[in-house]
Structure formats: C-alpha cells, structure tokens
Amino acid sequence: MRTPAADSTDAAPSGKRPEAVRPDRVRWPGRLWIALLVCSGVILLDGLENSMIAVSIPEIQRELGMSAATAQWLMGAYILAFGGFLLLGGRFADLFGRRRVLVFAMAAFALLSLLGALIDNGTLLIVSRFVKGMSAAFTAPAAMSLLTTTFPEGPQRNKAFGVFNVFEASGYSCGLLIGGLLAALNWRTTFVLPIPIALLVLVGALLVLPPDPPRTERHRLDVGGAVTLVAGMLLLVFTVSSAADAGWTSPRTIGGFALSALLLAAFVAVERTVRHPLIRLGVLRDRNLVTANVSSALLYGGAMGFQFLLALYLQNLQGWQPWQMALVLLPAGLMVVLIGPKLGGLMDRFGVTKVLMVGLVAFVPCYLLMLRIGPEPDLWTVLVPASLLWGLGFALSISALMVAGTSGIADHEQGLASGLLTSSLQLGGAFGLAVVTAAIVPGTELSMLYPGVIVVLAFAVLTLLAQLMRRRG
C-alpha cells in the first residue's frame, strides 16, 4: 500500500502536492475539484436514476400497456443488475484501469438512456434497464475507488467524501421532485435528463482524470470466479427483493437463498484454487471493512424501510402526490447539503468514529417520531423533525462509513472495497424493504404501519450495536 505522501503525487493532476497544505484548511487546485465533481457526478446519476423512474412508472405503464406486475421490473431490473454486478465492476476497475472502466461504462449509460427515451416496447425497455444497471455497477465502484486513490487518507479524503455525499443525497431527493414534475409532462424526459449529465461526466473524465498507468502484466480473467460471483449475487438480490411477494418461507425464497449460497460457496472454492483469483479473499479479514459493510447494510435497510413507510402513509393513506412527499424529504436533503462540505473538518476535529456514532444515533429519534403519526399528517412536530433527523443521520454516517471502510486498504484493492460497500448498501436496502413489507399487514388502516416502524427502529439499534462491538473488540 502506498503511503499518503506517495498518494499525493497522484492526487493533484496539476502536480501540486496537497500534503503541503495545512490539514485543517485543505485547498485544492481547480483540476482536482473537477476530478471530484466527475466522481460525484456518477453517484448523482445513480440517485437520479432510481428516484426519477420510481415516480414515472405509472405513466410508463399506462402508455405502453404494461401490467402493474411487469411495470415494477422497470425499477427491479435496474436494481437487480446493479446489485449483481457491483463486485465484478469494482474488481474490473482495479484490474483494467479505473478511468478506462469509468469512461466505457459511462458511455454505455448515456447510450442506454437515449435508447430508453426512444423505446416503445415494455419488454425491451425492461431489458435496457437491466443493461443500464450493469453499466452503473461498473461506474459506481470505479468512481469511488478513483476518489479514494486520488485523495489520500486523512483530511483530504474526509473532505472529498463530504462533497461526494452531498451529490448522493441530492440526486435521490431531487430525483423524486424532478421525476414527478417531468413525468407529468412526458415520462420520456426522465430518460433524457441523465444524458447531458452523463456526457459532462464523460468529458470531465477524459480531460481531467489522469490516464491509467500502463499495465505491466497481462491479467487473465478468472472466468469461473466471475460466473459464480455474478450468478450468486444476481440470485441473492432477486431472492431478497422478491421475498415479501413470494413469502419468506415459500419454496422459491428458501430455494433462492440456498442456491445463491451454493453459488457463492463455489465462488470461494474457485478463488482458493486459481492462480490469479478475481478477488483476494484475505481482504475480507479486514475488521474495519467488514464492520463498515455490516453497518452500511443495516443502515440502508432501515432507511429504505422508513422511506417505504412514509410513502405508504402519505401517498396511500393521505392521497399525496410523489412530489409532495419529496417536499417532506427536502429538509433531509438540505441537511446533507449544509453539513456535507463541512464533514471533512468535523471528522478531522472529532474523529471518524465519533462523527459516525452521532449520525447513527440520529436515526433512533427519527424512527421513534414515526410512532406518532396519526390520521392527519402532523407536519411541524412529526414529519419535518423526522426528515431533519434523517438528513442529519445520512449526512454524518454514510461518508464516515465510506471513510472507515476504505481506510488502510491497498490502492490495488480500492475498487473491490468500494464494490463491497456499495453492494452492502444495495443488499441492505432490498433486505430492509422486504422485511418491512413482511411486517406490515396489507390494508389501509394506520395501525398496520406501526410494526414496520418497529422494524426500522430495530435496524437503527442494530447498526449502533455493530459499531459498539467493533470499538469494544
């Protein structure tokens, strides 16, 4: 692993050494800011893609004559491919060049966005969404590993992750509002909007990011490992996502978990025997990385469950439109925007662990407030305070988890670490949503939502316990 001093040479495309700057007042040249914006633009696109399509599905279903069950795969296909290919995408970035992988995958993302805006067949649109999810699974870990290898550990990386988190939260929260407005005009505009952003990211990557170093050795792709990993991850994501509909004890769910476990076990067996494994299994013995992955999964599981319950309460029970719910979540986005740029300084001053723990604690009163929801929405004493606490939790904890999970990881495995962390977020979100869906009783009565609130509260407490156990261990 290179030292931070060595990393600083790569950190500034202009050749200026960032380590010479006082840690408490990090200053970057313009080219380095653009490099950060390129990486952040990738995560902005991911947030926009998920949230905008979610509110556009009814219009797409109506125009293309799709059934409700089929239309849900417009989102499900993207999530399935994204979660299934993340680890492979992260490792590809390590092996074949992060900039190279980002450029090719982003070009595919832009092209698929254009195709999505032109397609008139529901099945083809779902297929294009699956392939688009694959391309995003390569761009996300490539961008995140570019960030961690460009900005050395310490004040610079802390500050960079704070900005990165602002774009992540803004993409999702703004996507709900923008998607609702665009869908009211024409759902195809939700496919067009990401294109100029993707092109800006693409041009920025080509102009600012330093070229990948020349490959000193020819990498042989571990085909057996790649096939078993992707098949196992795809099946695992699909099983978790569909468990609520199929039933947790149904043969399909039990069989899906069993088969995905066998495929992932086969992957481990392959990696132990091949000469050039796709993934070095020893990285999974890094305690900080493992704890960060567990915490990320639990945190995102509770967060997605909370959002689902809020949607049921406001849209199903109160009859609100998606854009109105987006306004309720706007304070959360504003919290991230306000805190994100200052997060690096907070982590430098108080330490990553303290910042992380404050963020995780904020989720507990947020979810407790949801136990006070009543027949009429209480905007100022329940919904807005819950939104602010949710935003505070995200602003402090997500970036801190990313910093904790990637610290101490060798540069040549940063893509893998990034892929693992992003995979944990996706699987955790799908699992949390499935558990909350199973906990609530189908219907429209308010009391049926409370068991789901207890579940997301349990997720928040378990996230805290995971971090406390790491500190005591």
C-alpha positions in Angstrom: 0.0 0.0 0.0 1.3 3.4 -0.9 1.8 6.0 1.8 -0.3 9.2 1.8 2.7 11.1 0.7 3.1 8.9 -2.3 -0.6 9.1 -3.0 -0.5 12.9 -3.0 1.5 12.8 -6.2 -1.4 11.2 -8.0 -3.9 13.3 -6.1 -3.4 16.5 -7.9 -3.4 16.3 -11.7 -1.6 19.6 -11.8 1.4 18.1 -10.0 0.8 20.2 -6.8 1.4 18.2 -3.6 -1.8 18.5 -1.4 0.1 17.3 1.7 1.9 20.6 1.8 -1.4 22.3 2.8 -2.4 22.5 6.4 -4.7 19.5 7.2 -7.3 21.8 8.8 -7.6 24.1 5.8 -7.4 21.8 2.7 -7.0 23.7 -0.5 -7.2 22.1 -3.9 -6.4 23.3 -7.4 -9.2 23.6 -9.9 -8.4 20.4 -11.8 -8.6 18.4 -8.6 -12.1 19.9 -7.9 -13.2 18.9 -11.3 -11.9 15.4 -10.7 -14.0 15.3 -7.5 -17.0 16.6 -9.4 -16.6 13.8 -12.0 -16.6 11.2 -9.3 -19.5 12.8 -7.6 -21.5 13.2 -10.8 -21.5 9.4 -11.1 -23.2 9.0 -7.7 -25.6 11.9 -8.6 -26.7 9.9 -11.7 -27.3 6.8 -9.7 -29.6 8.7 -7.3 -31.5 10.4 -10.1 -31.9 7.2 -12.0 -33.5 5.3 -9.1 -35.8 8.1 -7.8 -37.0 9.5 -11.2 -38.0 6.2 -12.6 -39.9 5.3 -9.4 -42.4 8.2 -9.8 -42.6 7.7 -13.6 -43.7 4.0 -13.6 -47.5 4.7 -13.6 -47.2 6.9 -16.7 -45.0 4.4 -18.5 -47.3 1.6 -17.6 -50.3 3.5 -18.9 -48.7 4.5 -22.3 -47.0 1.1 -23.1 -49.9 -1.0 -21.8 -47.9 -2.9 -19.2 -49.4 -4.8 -16.3 -48.6 -3.5 -12.8 -46.5 -6.6 -12.0 -44.5 -6.2 -15.2 -44.0 -2.4 -14.8 -42.4 -2.8 -11.4 -39.5 -4.5 -13.3 -38.6 -1.2 -14.8 -37.1 -0.5 -11.4 -36.4 -4.0 -10.3 -34.3 -4.9 -13.4 -32.0 -2.0 -12.8 -31.6 -2.8 -9.1 -31.0 -6.5 -9.8 -28.3 -5.8 -12.4 -26.7 -3.0 -10.3 -26.5 -5.2 -7.1 -25.5 -8.3 -9.0 -22.6 -6.8 -10.9 -21.1 -4.4 -8.4 -18.4 -6.6 -7.1 -17.3 -7.6 -10.6 -17.4 -3.9 -11.6 -15.2 -2.9 -8.7 -12.7 -5.6 -9.4 -12.6 -4.8 -13.1 -11.7 -1.2 -12.1 -8.8 -2.5 -10.1 -7.5 -4.9 -12.8 -8.1 -3.0 -16.0 -7.9 0.7 -15.0 -10.4 2.8 -13.1 -10.5 5.7 -15.6 -10.9 3.2 -18.5 -13.7 1.3 -16.9 -15.5 4.6 -15.9 -15.3 6.0 -19.4 -16.6 2.9 -21.2 -19.3 2.2 -18.7 -20.5 5.9 -18.7 -20.6 6.0 -22.4 -22.9 2.9 -22.3 -25.0 4.5 -19.6 -25.6 7.6 -21.8 -26.4 5.5 -24.9 -28.9 3.3 -22.9 -30.6 6.5 -21.6 -31.1 7.6 -25.1 -32.5 4.2 -26.1 -34.8 4.2 -23.2 -36.3 7.5 -24.3 -37.0 6.1 -27.8 -38.2 2.5 -27.0 -42.0 1.8 -27.4 -42.0 -1.8 -26.2 -42.3 -2.5 -22.5 -40.2 -5.7 -22.6 -37.4 -4.0 -24.5 -37.5 -1.1 -22.0 -37.0 -3.5 -19.1 -34.1 -5.2 -20.9 -32.5 -1.8 -21.5 -32.9 -1.0 -17.8 -31.2 -4.2 -16.8 -28.2 -3.4 -19.1 -28.2 0.1 -17.8 -28.0 -1.2 -14.3 -25.0 -3.3 -15.4 -23.2 -0.2 -16.7 -23.9 1.7 -13.4 -22.5 -1.3 -11.5 -19.2 -0.6 -13.2 -19.3 3.2 -13.0 -20.1 3.5 -9.2 -17.1 1.5 -7.8 -14.8 2.9 -10.4 -15.7 6.5 -9.4 -15.5 5.7 -5.7 -12.1 4.0 -6.0 -10.9 6.9 -8.1 -11.9 9.2 -5.2 -10.1 7.0 -2.6 -6.9 6.7 -4.6 -6.9 10.4 -5.7 -7.4 11.8 -2.2 -5.0 10.4 0.4 -6.4 9.2 3.8 -7.0 11.9 6.3 -8.3 15.4 5.9 -8.3 15.4 2.1 -10.3 12.1 1.8 -12.7 13.2 4.6 -13.4 16.4 2.8 -13.8 14.6 -0.6 -16.3 12.1 0.9 -18.3 15.0 2.4 -18.8 16.5 -1.1 -19.4 13.1 -2.6 -22.2 12.5 0.0 -23.9 15.8 -0.9 -24.2 14.7 -4.5 -25.5 11.3 -3.5 -28.3 12.6 -1.3 -29.1 15.5 -3.7 -29.5 13.0 -6.6 -32.0 10.9 -4.8 -34.0 13.7 -3.0 -34.1 16.0 -6.1 -34.9 13.0 -8.3 -38.2 12.4 -6.6 -39.3 16.0 -7.1 -37.9 16.4 -10.6 -39.2 13.0 -11.7 -42.7 13.8 -10.5 -42.7 17.1 -12.5 -41.2 15.6 -15.6 -43.5 12.6 -15.6 -46.4 14.9 -15.6 -45.1 16.4 -18.8 -43.8 13.2 -20.6 -42.2 10.2 -18.9 -39.6 10.1 -21.7 -38.0 13.2 -20.4 -36.9 11.3 -17.3 -34.7 9.2 -19.6 -33.4 12.2 -21.4 -32.3 14.2 -18.4 -29.4 11.9 -17.3 -27.9 12.1 -20.8 -26.3 15.6 -20.6 -25.1 14.9 -17.0 -23.5 11.6 -18.2 -21.8 13.4 -21.1 -20.4 16.0 -18.8 -19.0 13.3 -16.5 -17.6 11.5 -19.6 -15.9 14.6 -20.9 -14.6 15.6 -17.5 -13.1 12.1 -17.0 -11.3 12.2 -20.3 -9.9 15.7 -19.8 -9.1 15.8 -16.1 -8.6 12.3 -14.7 -5.0 11.1 -15.2 -4.6 8.1 -17.6 -4.4 4.7 -16.1 -0.9 3.5 -15.6 0.4 1.1 -18.2 -0.4 -2.5 -17.5 2.9 -4.2 -16.5 1.4 -7.7 -16.7 -1.4 -9.3 -18.6 -4.4 -10.0 -16.4 -6.2 -13.3 -17.1 -9.8 -13.0 -16.2 -10.9 -15.6 -13.7 -13.9 -16.8 -15.7 -15.1 -19.4 -13.2 -14.9 -16.8 -10.3 -16.7 -14.2 -12.4 -19.6 -16.5 -13.4 -20.2 -17.9 -9.9 -19.9 -14.5 -8.3 -22.3 -12.7 -10.7 -24.8 -15.7 -10.7 -24.7 -15.9 -6.9 -25.2 -12.1 -6.4 -27.9 -11.8 -9.0 -29.9 -14.7 -7.4 -29.3 -13.3 -3.9 -30.5 -9.8 -4.8 -33.5 -11.2 -6.7 -34.4 -13.5 -3.8 -34.2 -10.7 -1.2 -36.1 -8.3 -3.3 -39.0 -10.7 -4.1 -39.2 -12.4 -0.7 -42.0 -10.2 0.5 -44.2 -11.1 -2.5 -43.3 -14.8 -2.6 -43.2 -15.3 1.2 -40.2 -15.8 3.4 -41.0 -19.5 3.9 -42.0 -20.2 0.3 -40.1 -22.8 -1.7 -38.9 -20.1 -4.1 -37.4 -18.0 -1.4 -35.8 -20.8 0.5 -34.5 -22.4 -2.7 -33.2 -19.0 -3.9 -31.2 -18.4 -0.7 -29.9 -22.0 -0.8 -28.8 -21.8 -4.4 -27.3 -18.4 -4.0 -25.3 -19.7 -1.0 -24.1 -22.7 -3.1 -23.0 -20.4 -5.9 -21.2 -18.0 -3.6 -19.6 -21.0 -1.8 -18.5 -22.3 -5.3 -17.0 -18.8 -5.9 -15.0 -19.0 -2.7 -13.7 -22.5 -3.7 -12.7 -21.3 -7.1 -10.9 -18.3 -5.7 -8.9 -20.6 -3.4 -7.6 -22.7 -6.2 -7.0 -20.5 -9.2 -3.6 -18.9 -9.8 -5.0 -15.4 -10.4 -8.2 -15.1 -8.3 -10.7 -12.4 -9.2 -10.9 -11.4 -5.5 -8.2 -11.9 -2.8 -10.3 -13.4 0.0 -7.9 -12.1 2.6 -9.3 -8.6 2.2 -12.4 -9.9 4.0 -10.4 -10.3 7.1 -10.0 -6.6 7.4 -12.1 -5.8 10.5 -12.9 -2.2 9.6 -14.0 -3.1 6.1 -16.3 -6.0 7.4 -17.8 -3.8 10.2 -18.4 -0.9 7.7 -20.2 -3.4 5.3 -22.4 -4.8 8.1 -23.3 -1.3 9.3 -23.9 0.0 5.8 -26.3 -2.8 5.1 -28.2 -2.3 8.4 -28.3 1.5 8.0 -29.6 1.4 4.4 -32.1 -1.4 5.3 -33.7 0.9 7.9 -33.5 3.9 5.7 -35.3 2.2 2.7 -37.9 0.8 5.1 -38.5 4.2 6.5 -39.0 5.7 3.1 -41.4 3.0 2.1 -43.5 3.5 5.2 -43.5 7.3 4.6 -44.7 6.7 1.1 -47.5 4.3 2.3 -48.6 6.9 4.9 -48.5 10.0 2.7 -49.4 8.6 -0.7 -51.7 5.6 0.1 -53.4 6.8 3.3 -53.3 10.6 2.8 -53.6 10.7 -1.0 -50.5 12.9 -1.5 -48.6 13.0 -4.9 -45.0 11.8 -5.1 -43.7 15.3 -5.5 -45.5 16.4 -2.3 -43.7 13.6 -0.4 -40.4 14.8 -2.0 -41.1 18.2 -0.3 -41.4 16.5 3.0 -37.9 14.9 2.4 -36.5 18.2 1.2 -35.3 19.2 4.7 -33.3 15.9 4.8 -31.6 16.8 1.5 -30.9 20.3 2.8 -29.2 18.9 5.9 -26.9 16.9 3.8 -26.1 19.9 1.5 -25.3 22.1 4.5 -23.3 19.5 6.5 -21.6 17.7 3.7 -19.0 20.3 2.8 -18.1 20.7 6.5 -17.9 17.0 7.2 -14.2 16.7 6.4 -13.4 19.3 9.1 -15.7 17.5 11.6 -14.0 14.2 11.0 -10.6 15.8 11.3 -11.5 17.5 14.6 -13.5 14.8 16.4 -12.5 11.7 14.6 -14.4 9.5 12.1 -15.8 7.2 14.8 -17.4 10.0 16.9 -19.0 11.6 13.8 -20.3 8.2 12.7 -21.8 7.4 16.1 -23.6 10.8 16.3 -25.0 10.1 12.8 -26.2 6.7 13.7 -27.8 7.9 16.9 -29.9 10.5 15.0 -31.8 7.7 13.2 -33.3 6.4 16.5 -35.4 9.5 17.4 -36.2 9.9 13.7 -37.9 6.5 13.7 -39.4 6.9 17.1 -41.2 10.0 15.8 -42.9 7.8 13.2 -44.7 6.0 16.0 -46.6 9.3 16.5 -48.1 9.5 13.0 -51.9 10.0 13.2 -55.0 10.1 10.9 -53.9 13.6 9.9 -50.3 14.4 8.9 -48.5 16.4 11.6 -46.1 18.4 9.5 -44.3 20.5 12.1 -43.9 18.2 15.1 -43.5 14.9 13.4 -42.7 14.9 9.7 -40.3 17.8 9.4 -38.4 16.9 12.6 -38.1 13.3 11.3 -36.9 14.5 8.0 -34.3 16.7 9.6 -33.0 13.9 11.8 -33.0 11.5 8.8 -30.9 14.0 6.9 -28.5 14.6 9.8 -28.1 10.8 10.2 -27.3 10.4 6.5 -25.0 13.5 6.3 -22.8 12.2 9.2 -22.9 8.4 8.9 -22.7 7.5 5.2 -19.5 9.3 4.4 -18.0 8.3 7.7 -18.7 4.6 6.9 -17.1 5.0 3.5 -14.0 6.5 5.0 -13.8 3.8 7.7 -14.4 1.0 5.2 -11.7 2.1 2.7 -9.0 3.3 5.1 -6.0 1.1 5.2 -7.0 -0.8 2.0 -4.2 -1.1 -0.6 -4.7 1.0 -3.7 -4.9 -2.0 -6.0 -7.9 -3.2 -4.0 -9.8 0.0 -3.6 -12.2 -0.9 -6.4 -13.0 -4.1 -4.6 -13.6 -2.4 -1.3 -15.8 0.2 -3.0 -17.8 -2.5 -4.7 -18.3 -4.4 -1.4 -19.5 -1.3 0.4 -21.9 -0.3 -2.4 -23.1 -3.9 -2.6 -23.8 -3.9 1.1 -25.9 -0.8 0.7 -27.9 -2.3 -2.1 -28.5 -5.7 -0.4 -29.2 -4.0 2.9 -31.8 -1.7 1.3 -33.5 -4.6 -0.5 -33.5 -6.7 2.7 -34.8 -3.9 4.8 -37.6 -3.2 2.4 -38.5 -6.9 2.2 -38.6 -7.2 6.0 -40.7 -4.1 6.5 -43.1 -5.2 3.8 -43.5 -8.6 5.5 -44.0 -6.9 8.9 -46.9 -4.7 7.9 -50.4 -6.1 7.2 -51.8 -5.3 3.8 -54.5 -2.7 4.1 -55.2 0.9 4.6 -55.6 1.3 8.3 -52.9 3.4 10.1 -52.2 0.9 12.8 -50.9 -1.6 10.2 -47.8 0.6 9.6 -46.6 0.5 13.2 -45.0 -3.0 13.1 -42.9 -1.7 10.1 -41.8 1.3 12.2 -40.6 -1.1 14.9 -38.6 -3.0 12.3 -36.8 0.1 11.0 -36.1 1.1 14.6 -34.6 -2.3 15.2 -32.3 -1.8 12.2 -31.1 1.5 13.7 -30.3 -0.1 17.0 -28.5 -3.0 15.4 -26.4 -0.6 13.4 -25.3 1.1 16.6 -24.6 -2.2 18.3 -22.4 -3.3 15.3 -20.2 -0.2 15.8 -20.1 -0.5 19.6 -19.0 -4.1 19.3 -16.2 -3.1 16.9 -14.9 -0.4 19.4 -15.0 -2.8 22.4 -13.4 -5.6 20.4 
